[in-house]
Amino acid sequence: MANNHSDENGQFLRIGLGDETFAIPASIVREILDVGTMTPVPTSNPVVGSLVNVRGRVVPLADLRMRFNIDVIPPTIDSRVVVLELLVEGEALIVGIIADKVFEVSALDSMMEDDVPRVGMRWPPEFVRSIGRRNDEFVMVLDLNRVFNFNEGDELQEAS
């Protein structure tokens, strides 16, 4: 079953959002798809503002660039939908996120989990579970439970 807090085998999928690189535990990634038809949901939270069809299943699609105040651009040839299985209140929840680019699944060279800086980051530090390094580049490992914790209600669960 999916695990949001640690990756048992130390493997992470690195994704690009704008000029930033983030990592997601590989254990929660179900598949990576080309960007297809996205159906907007007008009354939803803009971060989770669309639905996509994944093998006949309606899946909410989140644009994390909006959550991190990164410029939102139209999909390019490199854009992908990363389908994740999250555990929310003990239940599996399937969600897609749009990525500007998807890199490889790999281990990070080093990890800093206890001392994530609270200042000097462009995005809310509570969204970052840890900071790793890969090929001399810093990589933020996302805390997806916090990323998908909305104050105005949980549109992610409602969309499912």
C-alpha positions as CSV (number, residue, x, y, z in Angstrom):
1,M,0.0,0.0,0.0
2,A,1.1,3.6,-0.6
3,N,3.2,5.3,2.1
4,N,3.3,9.1,2.3
5,H,6.0,9.5,4.9
6,S,8.9,7.3,3.8
7,D,10.0,5.3,0.8
8,E,10.9,1.8,1.9
9,N,13.5,1.3,-0.8
10,G,14.9,4.9,-0.9
11,Q,13.8,5.5,-4.4
12,F,12.3,8.8,-5.6
13,L,10.7,10.1,-8.7
14,R,12.2,13.5,-9.5
15,I,9.8,16.0,-11.3
16,G,10.3,19.5,-12.6
17,L,7.9,22.3,-11.8
18,G,9.1,25.4,-13.6
19,D,12.8,25.7,-12.8
20,E,12.5,23.7,-9.6
21,T,13.2,20.0,-9.0
22,F,11.1,18.1,-6.5
23,A,11.0,14.4,-5.4
24,I,8.2,12.1,-4.7
25,P,8.6,8.7,-3.1
26,A,8.5,6.2,-5.9
27,S,6.3,3.8,-3.8
28,I,3.3,6.1,-4.3
29,V,3.6,6.6,-8.1
30,R,1.2,4.4,-10.0
31,E,1.9,5.5,-13.5
32,I,3.1,8.4,-15.7
33,L,1.0,9.5,-18.6
34,D,1.1,12.0,-21.4
35,V,-1.1,15.0,-20.8
36,G,-4.5,14.4,-22.4
37,T,-7.9,16.0,-22.1
38,M,-8.3,17.8,-18.8
39,T,-11.9,18.6,-17.9
40,P,-12.1,21.8,-15.8
41,V,-14.3,21.8,-12.6
42,P,-15.4,25.5,-12.3
43,T,-16.3,25.5,-8.6
44,S,-13.3,23.6,-7.3
45,N,-10.1,24.9,-5.7
46,P,-7.9,26.1,-8.6
47,V,-5.0,23.8,-7.4
48,V,-7.3,20.8,-8.1
49,G,-9.2,22.4,-10.9
50,S,-9.5,19.6,-13.4
51,L,-10.4,16.0,-13.8
52,V,-8.7,13.4,-16.1
53,N,-9.7,10.0,-17.3
54,V,-7.2,7.3,-16.2
55,R,-8.1,4.0,-17.7
56,G,-11.8,4.7,-17.3
57,R,-11.5,6.2,-13.8
58,V,-12.2,9.9,-13.1
59,V,-9.2,11.2,-11.3
60,P,-8.7,14.7,-9.8
61,L,-5.7,16.6,-11.4
62,A,-3.7,18.9,-9.2
63,D,-1.4,21.6,-10.5
64,L,1.3,22.0,-7.8
65,R,2.8,25.0,-9.5
66,M,-0.2,27.0,-8.2
67,R,0.4,25.7,-4.7
68,F,4.1,26.7,-4.8
69,N,3.6,30.0,-6.6
70,I,5.4,28.9,-9.7
71,D,4.4,30.3,-13.0
72,V,1.7,28.1,-14.7
73,I,2.4,27.5,-18.3
74,P,0.5,25.5,-20.9
75,P,1.6,21.9,-21.2
76,T,4.6,21.2,-23.4
77,I,5.9,18.1,-25.1
78,D,7.8,17.3,-21.9
79,S,4.7,17.7,-19.6
80,R,3.3,14.6,-17.9
81,V,0.5,13.6,-15.6
82,V,1.9,11.6,-12.6
83,V,-0.7,9.4,-11.1
84,L,-0.2,8.9,-7.3
85,E,-1.9,6.8,-4.6
86,L,-2.0,8.8,-1.4
87,L,-3.2,7.7,2.0
88,V,-5.7,10.2,3.3
89,E,-7.3,9.4,6.7
90,G,-6.4,5.7,6.2
91,E,-8.0,5.4,2.8
92,A,-6.3,5.1,-0.6
93,L,-6.9,8.1,-2.8
94,I,-5.8,8.3,-6.5
95,V,-4.8,11.7,-7.7
96,G,-2.9,13.1,-10.7
97,I,-0.4,15.9,-10.6
98,I,0.9,17.8,-13.7
99,A,4.6,18.0,-14.0
100,D,6.5,20.2,-16.5
101,K,9.1,17.4,-16.8
102,V,9.6,14.0,-15.3
103,F,13.2,12.8,-14.6
104,E,14.3,9.3,-13.5
105,V,13.5,7.2,-10.5
106,S,16.6,7.0,-8.4
107,A,18.0,7.2,-4.9
108,L,19.1,10.6,-3.6
109,D,22.8,11.0,-2.8
110,S,22.1,12.4,0.6
111,M,19.1,13.4,2.7
112,M,18.6,16.1,5.4
113,E,15.3,15.4,7.2
114,D,15.5,17.1,10.5
115,D,16.7,20.6,9.6
116,V,14.6,21.8,6.7
117,P,15.1,25.6,6.6
118,R,12.1,27.6,7.6
119,V,13.3,30.8,5.8
120,G,14.9,31.4,2.5
121,M,12.5,29.1,0.6
122,R,10.3,30.2,-2.2
123,W,7.4,27.9,-1.2
124,P,5.9,27.1,2.2
125,P,8.5,25.0,4.1
126,E,5.8,22.8,5.6
127,F,5.3,21.3,2.1
128,V,8.9,20.0,2.2
129,R,9.5,16.8,4.2
130,S,13.2,16.7,3.6
131,I,16.0,18.0,1.3
132,G,18.1,15.7,-0.7
133,R,20.9,16.0,-3.2
134,R,21.2,14.4,-6.6
135,N,24.2,15.1,-8.8
136,D,25.1,18.2,-6.7
137,E,21.6,19.6,-7.1
138,F,19.3,20.2,-4.1
139,V,16.0,18.3,-4.4
140,M,13.0,19.0,-2.2
141,V,11.2,15.9,-1.1
142,L,7.5,16.8,-0.9
143,D,5.2,16.2,2.1
144,L,2.1,15.4,-0.1
145,N,-0.2,15.1,2.9
146,R,0.5,18.8,3.7
147,V,0.5,19.9,0.1
148,F,-3.0,18.5,-0.3
149,N,-4.3,19.9,3.0
150,F,-6.7,22.7,2.0
151,N,-8.2,25.1,4.4
152,E,-11.5,25.6,2.6
153,G,-12.4,21.9,2.6
154,D,-10.9,19.0,0.9
155,E,-11.8,19.3,-2.8
156,L,-9.4,16.5,-3.5
157,Q,-11.6,14.0,-1.6
158,E,-14.8,15.5,-3.0
159,A,-13.6,15.1,-6.6
160,S,-12.9,11.5,-6.0
